[in-house]
Amino acid sequence: MATNLLLTPQSLAFSKFSVSTKKVAINSQRATRFVARASGGEEKNDEKGFTPFGFVTDNPSSRSAIQLPESPAEDGNVGQMLYRIEDKGKEYGSYIKSGKLRWFVRETGSPESRRGTVVFLHGAPTQSYSYRVVMSQMSDAGFHCFAPDWIGFGFSDKPQPGYGFDYTEKEFHEALDKLLDVLEVKSPFFLVVQGFVVGSYGLTWALKNPSKISKLAILNTPLTVSSPVPGLFQQLRIPLFGEFTSQNAVIAERFIEAGSPYVLKLEKADVYRLPYLASSGPGFALLEAARKINFRDISSQIADGFASGRWDKPVLVAWGLADKYLPQTIAEEFQKQNLSSVELKLIEGAGHMPQEDWPEKVVDALRMFF
């Protein structure tokens, strides 16, 4: 039936050019309306209507990310935009083949680094780019660092759901195991985890592999059953509306900014936007992961697994106080469950992604802990 076709990612898997062009055209129209209002033009109605591909002009930070072309002929030209940003954001990175999957992995330092190996795992809907500054400074301090883009995110492969990868917790864990083997990461190592969905899977992987971990550092991540679920992930679970939401080219940058007190600079926003602009794949991967996860069950696993008597490895919770998704009480509640193993470090001025908002403070905390 036609209705069923609309509800499946396959039915919405248009060509890269077609999907991206529509996004750019829609964003360009909104940018024009914003300019008209700002210059005293005719359009004065500020009432927000239903815009399933995103809400670009109602957020000052998103407005700053809109690039009005000097030449009108370039307006809406996705080829021009991709050409401008396609080589951005791959600092310290290379492609690594692991089984049938190709990962994009950032690496700093060397295997001979005197202070050990650190693996950084990002959350949804972002990518390992968020760790670039932290990794650079940590390698300067003597650490060997890896930060992969999870499958489905950033510059790593994005298999179509149902064709070799279904974006379940089990599959993410198995893929990570294989990657660590290919990278020849020696156990035990230091693990740093941040964020929702795949970030949470990083913690449940740790619970299943405690012998591989020397020390664990957790940046803002849902840690208790009381952890709120952001509106983005709730929207992605709504039939049809979720499909439209997943194809918003600015989905990652908007998510970052909504959880932070800061606005992303254009050059950073470009990198977070690029995967979603270049292909429909990242959006459908995010959609599938968001629909497969049981947030309450995963949070319960994490809270119980790291409780006193069940986890005895040192844990640092480095928490951005300005996180608009996860309040400070989440970190405090988590610490109370295992006071003997969990150290809490509050980072003032940082939001949901401390490694992006204030990497220097994150580095200071990690260096002292590791």
Disulfide bonds with the S-S distance in Angstrom:
none
